[in-house]
Amino acid sequence: MMKAGKIKLRPLFPIKKKIKMVVCIILGMILTVIVLCLVVLVKMSPGKIKQMTDEKGRKLEKSIAEKSFVKINDVTMGMIIKSKDISNPVLLFVHVGPGMPEFFLTENYPTGLEDYFTVVWWDQRGAGLSYHSDMDKTALTVDQYIEDTIAVTNYLRDRFGQEKIYLMAHSWGTYFGIQTVQKSPELYNAYIAVGQVTNQDASERRAHEYMLEYYEKVGNKKALKTLERNDVASAGYHKIRDAFMHSAGIGTARNMKSVVSGIVFTSFTNKEYTLAEKINLWRGKLLLNQNDQLKMEDDLREKVTSLDVPVYFFSGKYDYTVNYKMAEDYLAELDAPIKGFYLFENSAHSPIFEEPEKIARIIKDDVLSNTNSHADIK
């Protein structure tokens, strides 16, 4: 018979052992997933540049496809060069950002520019292939980027034996790209702007107004309230801006509804970069995107009123990242020997990726011929 008032307790040690075992299993599974992801990423990142080939997979005799590293203004900078014929005119591509090279997008969005040009996808100071952990941050200025563009241009002129080259700039790249051509017009056959910046503060206000109307129209009350709480002057707006723009179809591309799936994942699946280069792509983006010295503060409509080379503006009808109507009005006032504004009806911010067939037609018929026959506004 059990004595009253005494209760026999079971030891807790078996329960603690089971908890530890479950925790170990979970941590093991997480570690396994991480290791597998790293293995997959490494296998997807050989970093070898794809050669230009014919329909039978043979390398084109006069082609070029390489990843180069060149010292420009005391900094080693990377660039990817591609062309079906090395004798084609050189096109220097000045990417978006600050700090966002675009070559990795060509795997999913081929441009076809290599058919007509020797295309140089240059990674700007501190960006992508040109990222260095010990960057001199005081040199990350708009004026320095203009000097870098001129230096890269001269390197390409010397290397390929061409007196002048073409300069194509996109979004942020147009902010200092157009100033580069203004400063040294003798270096360029023509200036081609994709999503030309004018006054970015005013453009952002128009984008905010468009998104308010869009999200009200589609009945997304949550997004609408978030936008109403975050005007363009707030820090909150810049945190939600890209995601809201892409969801509304006015971001990088009309059909790219997510920054994560459309840009981040795409950058890590491109096989022409090593894993280290992919990581540096985003390290450079963080470095440059937060740099106050690279803000687009000037109103280019007042700063650059004339250019001494042919000028071509490409804008998507749904581009509110850089307002297309402001670019159209700017070109109407800009003085240039030849100029043309081209509106892409099915594009947002990147018609070179969204409507490459139309781009090719304009390049062939207008840009390379110094005319503007296909222009919507001349």
DOVEXRO-180433 format. One line per field, with one value per residue (C-alpha): x, y, z; residue in three letters. Coordinates in nm, 4 decimals. Layout:
BEGIN
px	X,...
py	Y,...
pz	Z,...
rest	ala,...
***
This chain:
BEGIN
px	0.0000,0.1382,0.1992,-0.0260,0.1243,0.4036,0.3924,0.6522,0.7699,0.9146,1.2527,1.2502,1.5752,1.4125,1.1943,1.4955,1.6823,1.3927,1.3781,1.7513,1.7190,1.4399,1.6394,1.9468,1.7425,1.5926,1.9323,2.0778,1.8052,1.8589,2.2343,2.1776,1.9495,2.2069,2.4876,2.2742,2.1837,2.5514,2.6408,2.3694,2.4798,2.8418,2.7405,2.5286,2.8192,3.1043,3.1733,3.2623,3.1476,2.9321,3.0834,2.8996,2.8134,2.6344,2.3305,2.5601,2.7231,3.0519,3.2218,3.1821,3.5189,3.5121,3.3280,3.4364,3.2983,3.5120,3.5246,3.7923,3.9473,4.1181,4.2720,4.0696,4.1631,4.3618,4.0769,4.0478,3.7137,3.5349,3.3472,3.1911,3.2425,3.0335,3.0007,2.9330,3.1829,3.4681,3.4807,3.1344,3.1128,3.1667,2.8723,2.9489,2.6531,2.6206,2.3984,2.1263,2.1675,2.3535,2.5332,2.3178,2.4915,2.2477,2.4374,2.2961,1.9474,2.0476,2.0215,1.6431,1.6052,1.8446,1.8878,2.0366,2.2688,2.5661,2.4388,2.5166,2.7766,3.0717,2.8809,3.0723,2.8765,3.0925,3.0441,3.0833,3.3204,3.2155,2.9552,2.9546,3.2829,3.4268,3.3456,3.6316,3.5901,3.8538,3.6902,3.7771,3.4282,3.5227,3.5756,3.2186,3.0826,2.8967,3.1968,3.4216,3.1753,3.1865,3.5668,3.5524,3.3169,3.5540,3.8516,3.6685,3.5688,3.9313,4.0424,3.7863,3.8781,4.2410,4.1729,3.9352,4.0919,3.7800,3.7850,3.4405,3.2052,2.8344,2.7187,2.3961,2.2889,1.9993,1.8141,2.0720,2.3340,2.1673,2.2109,2.5877,2.5962,2.4394,2.6760,2.9687,2.8627,2.8096,3.1660,3.3390,3.1156,3.4157,3.4381,3.0893,2.8974,2.5643,2.4014,2.1262,1.9216,1.6940,1.4690,1.6333,1.6431,1.5271,1.4301,1.4070,1.2276,0.9463,0.9426,0.9002,0.6003,0.4342,0.5097,0.3519,0.0391,0.0176,0.0474,-0.2213,-0.4583,-0.3538,-0.3997,-0.7313,-0.8488,-0.7548,-0.9037,-0.5857,-0.6759,-0.3730,-0.1278,-0.3260,-0.3111,0.0600,0.1261,-0.0913,0.1174,0.4453,0.4819,0.7857,0.9796,0.9602,1.2144,0.9273,0.8521,1.2014,1.1732,0.8518,0.9056,1.0602,0.8237,0.5151,0.6345,0.6997,0.3648,0.1976,0.3861,0.5893,0.9194,1.2113,0.9838,0.6097,0.5784,0.8273,0.6014,0.8638,1.2103,1.3048,1.2092,1.2837,1.6169,1.7643,1.7004,1.7979,2.1322,2.2134,2.1129,2.3196,2.6033,2.8502,2.9377,3.1208,2.9488,3.1916,3.1070,2.7362,2.7826,2.9885,2.7080,2.4874,2.7664,2.8237,2.4533,2.4358,2.7473,2.6381,2.2633,2.3141,2.5724,2.4435,2.7170,2.5401,2.1976,2.0386,1.9889,2.0326,1.7559,1.9138,1.6641,1.8520,2.2023,2.2210,2.0345,2.2278,2.4446,2.6716,2.5913,2.2777,2.0475,1.7978,1.5601,1.3925,1.1054,0.8451,0.4822,0.4561,0.7822,0.7228,1.0552,1.1841,0.8812,0.8529,0.6494,0.9126,1.1796,0.9673,0.9235,1.2952,1.3991,1.1616,1.3590,1.7062,1.9168,2.0964,2.1906,1.9615,1.7203,1.4404,1.2029,1.0769,0.7846,0.7571,0.3919,0.4489,0.7377,0.7989,1.1514,1.3606,1.2513,1.5910,1.4946,1.1185,1.0946,1.4315,1.2908,1.1799,1.5104,1.6967,1.4928,1.5636,1.9336,1.9664,1.7533,1.8071,2.0987,2.3570,2.2324,2.2248,1.8543,1.5299,1.2799,1.1093,1.0926,0.7585,0.8863,1.1767
py	0.0000,0.3438,0.5940,0.8996,1.2338,1.0821,1.1040,0.9312,1.1628,1.0336,1.1778,1.4594,1.3511,1.1357,1.4324,1.6652,1.4081,1.3862,1.7671,1.7819,1.5041,1.6889,2.0149,1.8346,1.6750,2.0116,2.1837,1.8966,1.9283,2.3055,2.2567,1.9914,2.2230,2.5049,2.2757,2.1443,2.5004,2.5965,2.2914,2.3780,2.7435,2.6450,2.4073,2.6842,2.9281,2.8053,3.1649,3.0721,3.3120,3.1563,3.1886,3.3202,3.0162,2.9241,2.6953,2.3911,2.5113,2.6120,2.9302,3.2148,3.2914,3.6707,3.6682,3.7686,3.6645,3.7360,3.8605,4.1274,4.3099,4.6390,4.9077,5.2258,5.5393,5.3294,5.0826,4.7341,4.7200,4.4271,4.4105,4.1423,4.1866,4.0076,4.0368,3.8135,4.0178,4.2008,4.4532,4.5825,4.9287,4.9289,4.9936,5.0806,4.9930,5.2035,5.0155,5.1055,5.1515,5.2903,4.9580,4.7214,4.5597,4.4094,4.1541,3.8673,3.9518,3.8714,3.4977,3.5300,3.8496,3.8323,4.1731,4.0769,4.3789,4.1492,4.1178,4.4833,4.5902,4.4758,4.5175,4.6069,4.5410,4.7480,4.7195,5.0670,5.1532,4.9531,4.7456,4.3753,4.2704,4.6082,4.5653,4.5673,4.5482,4.8190,5.0716,5.4378,5.5595,5.9241,5.8496,5.7238,6.0434,6.1385,6.3379,6.0337,5.8146,6.0605,6.0431,5.6618,5.6460,5.8607,5.6451,5.3208,5.4769,5.5609,5.2112,5.0622,5.3037,5.2004,4.8308,4.7997,5.0682,5.2818,5.6612,5.6831,5.4439,5.4366,5.4948,5.3337,5.4218,5.2924,5.4744,5.5789,5.5327,5.8060,6.0533,6.0685,5.9118,6.2159,6.4426,6.2343,6.2844,6.6548,6.6799,6.4724,6.4526,6.3861,6.0320,5.9172,5.8338,5.8710,5.8701,5.6126,5.6517,5.3811,5.5398,5.8831,6.0579,6.4214,6.5356,6.2222,6.3815,6.4974,6.1555,5.9807,6.1992,6.0965,5.7314,5.7620,5.9191,5.6440,5.3695,5.5272,5.5239,5.1726,5.0064,5.1843,5.0620,4.6984,4.7137,4.6471,4.8419,4.7247,4.8518,5.1736,5.2483,5.1720,5.4169,5.6816,5.6509,5.6767,5.9747,6.0122,6.2170,5.9466,5.6758,5.4282,5.4988,5.4013,5.0739,4.9708,5.1472,4.8680,4.5955,4.8113,4.9240,4.5696,4.4497,4.7305,4.6429,4.9641,4.8262,4.6625,4.4910,4.4924,4.1171,4.1088,4.1221,4.0520,4.1909,3.8670,3.6218,3.8558,4.0001,3.8369,3.4744,3.5496,3.6930,3.3726,3.1370,3.3016,3.0618,3.3193,3.4449,3.2623,3.2391,3.4962,3.7354,3.6900,3.7701,4.0769,4.1912,4.2375,4.3668,4.6391,4.7138,4.7668,4.9842,5.2138,5.2284,5.3814,5.6369,5.9945,6.1127,5.9306,6.0885,6.2210,6.5713,6.7840,6.8635,6.7524,6.9585,7.2612,7.1132,6.9473,7.1504,7.0444,6.7607,6.7603,6.4002,6.2182,6.1409,5.8535,5.8080,5.4677,5.4690,5.2152,5.3254,5.1803,5.3261,5.5163,5.4153,5.6973,5.8812,5.8321,6.1480,6.3628,6.2034,6.2698,6.6365,6.6671,6.5407,6.7868,7.0716,6.9174,7.0585,6.7914,6.7388,6.4337,6.3151,6.0641,5.9561,5.5963,5.4773,5.1039,5.0159,4.6857,4.7847,4.9319,5.0355,4.8093,4.8024,4.6601,4.3435,4.3589,4.4420,4.3434,4.2978,4.6615,4.7713,4.5792,4.7469,5.0944,5.0172,4.8881,5.1449,5.4594,5.4541,5.2970,5.5097,5.8423,5.8887,5.8915,5.7403,5.5200,5.7878,5.8779,6.2303,6.3924
pz	0.0000,-0.1091,0.1641,0.1525,0.0442,-0.1713,-0.5544,-0.7677,-1.0546,-1.3803,-1.4724,-1.7337,-1.8997,-2.1716,-2.2790,-2.2975,-2.5038,-2.7493,-2.7838,-2.8481,-3.1033,-3.2905,-3.2854,-3.4205,-3.6977,-3.7992,-3.7945,-3.9931,-4.2547,-4.2800,-4.3167,-4.5831,-4.7808,-4.7571,-4.8748,-5.1633,-5.2662,-5.2652,-5.4727,-5.7244,-5.7373,-5.7959,-6.0765,-6.2299,-6.2111,-6.4322,-6.5346,-6.8912,-7.1614,-7.4322,-7.7762,-8.0804,-8.2930,-8.6142,-8.6416,-8.6163,-8.2965,-8.4603,-8.3424,-8.5882,-8.7450,-8.6971,-8.3645,-8.0171,-7.6772,-7.3743,-7.0180,-6.9832,-6.6913,-6.7679,-6.5476,-6.6001,-6.4055,-6.1543,-6.0912,-6.2435,-6.4207,-6.5810,-6.9073,-7.1242,-7.4981,-7.7601,-8.1367,-8.4338,-8.6325,-8.4614,-8.7456,-8.6531,-8.4927,-8.1164,-7.8852,-7.5225,-7.2976,-6.9809,-6.7361,-6.4851,-6.1133,-5.9501,-5.9371,-6.1449,-6.4465,-6.6968,-6.9006,-6.6930,-6.8242,-7.1839,-7.1181,-7.0746,-7.2771,-7.5760,-7.7401,-8.0774,-8.0563,-8.1295,-8.4880,-8.5561,-8.3012,-8.1007,-7.7745,-7.4600,-7.1403,-6.9054,-6.5281,-6.3805,-6.0970,-5.7888,-5.9737,-6.0575,-6.2201,-6.1158,-5.7468,-5.4968,-5.1208,-5.0721,-5.3070,-5.2503,-5.1687,-5.2170,-5.5871,-5.6337,-5.7878,-6.1043,-6.2293,-6.1812,-6.3709,-6.6612,-6.6624,-6.6426,-6.9418,-7.1474,-7.0436,-7.1321,-7.4649,-7.5462,-7.4478,-7.6873,-7.9673,-7.9378,-7.9026,-8.1967,-8.4148,-8.4460,-8.4467,-8.2873,-8.1096,-8.0221,-7.6661,-7.5430,-7.1892,-6.9820,-6.7017,-6.4360,-6.7094,-6.9145,-6.6290,-6.6715,-7.0192,-7.1831,-6.9892,-7.1172,-7.4782,-7.4142,-7.2789,-7.5512,-7.8613,-8.0872,-7.9451,-8.0447,-8.3615,-8.1786,-7.8374,-7.7758,-7.4580,-7.3195,-7.0575,-7.0581,-6.7209,-6.7105,-6.3601,-6.1493,-5.8533,-6.0815,-6.2505,-5.9141,-5.8316,-6.1575,-6.0819,-5.7373,-5.8867,-6.1495,-5.8865,-5.6692,-5.9685,-6.0716,-5.7322,-5.6804,-6.0206,-5.9520,-5.6027,-5.4080,-5.0946,-4.8974,-5.1593,-5.1958,-4.8240,-4.8150,-5.0973,-4.9348,-4.6169,-4.8093,-5.0402,-5.2684,-5.0125,-4.7460,-4.6722,-4.6766,-5.0424,-5.1547,-4.9638,-5.1430,-5.4763,-5.6844,-5.5641,-5.6217,-5.9654,-6.0837,-5.9519,-6.1482,-6.4686,-6.4800,-6.3558,-6.5376,-6.7895,-6.8482,-6.7823,-6.4923,-6.1870,-5.9216,-5.8499,-5.6731,-5.9483,-6.2382,-6.1299,-5.8176,-5.9208,-6.2805,-6.1695,-5.9800,-6.2619,-6.5366,-6.6219,-6.7541,-6.4052,-6.1279,-5.7894,-5.6465,-5.9316,-5.8654,-5.4983,-5.5885,-5.8167,-5.5122,-5.2902,-5.5478,-5.5690,-5.1924,-5.1966,-5.4773,-5.4258,-5.0812,-5.1968,-5.1723,-5.4112,-5.6953,-5.6567,-5.9757,-5.8425,-6.1557,-6.4002,-6.7274,-6.9263,-6.7979,-6.7787,-7.1227,-7.3852,-7.6963,-7.8282,-8.1326,-8.2310,-8.3515,-8.0571,-8.0260,-7.7315,-7.6753,-7.4246,-7.3162,-7.3051,-6.9535,-6.8268,-6.5062,-6.3539,-6.5721,-6.7042,-7.0806,-7.1451,-6.9756,-7.1959,-7.5038,-7.4115,-7.3341,-7.6772,-7.8438,-7.6831,-7.7155,-7.9994,-8.2057,-8.5730,-8.5961,-8.3301,-8.2925,-8.0186,-8.0400,-7.8291,-7.7588,-7.7100,-7.5260,-7.3015,-6.9598,-6.8589,-7.0872,-7.4527,-7.5563,-7.3657,-7.4244,-7.7962,-7.9475,-8.2991,-8.3162,-8.1649,-8.4378,-8.7110,-8.5717,-8.5265,-8.8818,-9.0627,-8.8554,-8.6108,-8.8419,-9.1309,-8.9444,-9.0136,-8.8142,-9.0585,-8.7960,-8.5253,-8.3700,-8.3062,-8.4922
rest	met,met,lys,ala,gly,lys,ile,lys,leu,arg,pro,leu,phe,pro,ile,lys,lys,lys,ile,lys,met,val,val,cys,ile,ile,leu,gly,met,ile,leu,thr,val,ile,val,leu,cys,leu,val,val,leu,val,lys,met,ser,pro,gly,lys,ile,lys,gln,met,thr,asp,glu,lys,gly,arg,lys,leu,glu,lys,ser,ile,ala,glu,lys,ser,phe,val,lys,ile,asn,asp,val,thr,met,gly,met,ile,ile,lys,ser,lys,asp,ile,ser,asn,pro,val,leu,leu,phe,val,his,val,gly,pro,gly,met,pro,glu,phe,phe,leu,thr,glu,asn,tyr,pro,thr,gly,leu,glu,asp,tyr,phe,thr,val,val,trp,trp,asp,gln,arg,gly,ala,gly,leu,ser,tyr,his,ser,asp,met,asp,lys,thr,ala,leu,thr,val,asp,gln,tyr,ile,glu,asp,thr,ile,ala,val,thr,asn,tyr,leu,arg,asp,arg,phe,gly,gln,glu,lys,ile,tyr,leu,met,ala,his,ser,trp,gly,thr,tyr,phe,gly,ile,gln,thr,val,gln,lys,ser,pro,glu,leu,tyr,asn,ala,tyr,ile,ala,val,gly,gln,val,thr,asn,gln,asp,ala,ser,glu,arg,arg,ala,his,glu,tyr,met,leu,glu,tyr,tyr,glu,lys,val,gly,asn,lys,lys,ala,leu,lys,thr,leu,glu,arg,asn,asp,val,ala,ser,ala,gly,tyr,his,lys,ile,arg,asp,ala,phe,met,his,ser,ala,gly,ile,gly,thr,ala,arg,asn,met,lys,ser,val,val,ser,gly,ile,val,phe,thr,ser,phe,thr,asn,lys,glu,tyr,thr,leu,ala,glu,lys,ile,asn,leu,trp,arg,gly,lys,leu,leu,leu,asn,gln,asn,asp,gln,leu,lys,met,glu,asp,asp,leu,arg,glu,lys,val,thr,ser,leu,asp,val,pro,val,tyr,phe,phe,ser,gly,lys,tyr,asp,tyr,thr,val,asn,tyr,lys,met,ala,glu,asp,tyr,leu,ala,glu,leu,asp,ala,pro,ile,lys,gly,phe,tyr,leu,phe,glu,asn,ser,ala,his,ser,pro,ile,phe,glu,glu,pro,glu,lys,ile,ala,arg,ile,ile,lys,asp,asp,val,leu,ser,asn,thr,asn,ser,his,ala,asp,ile,lys
***
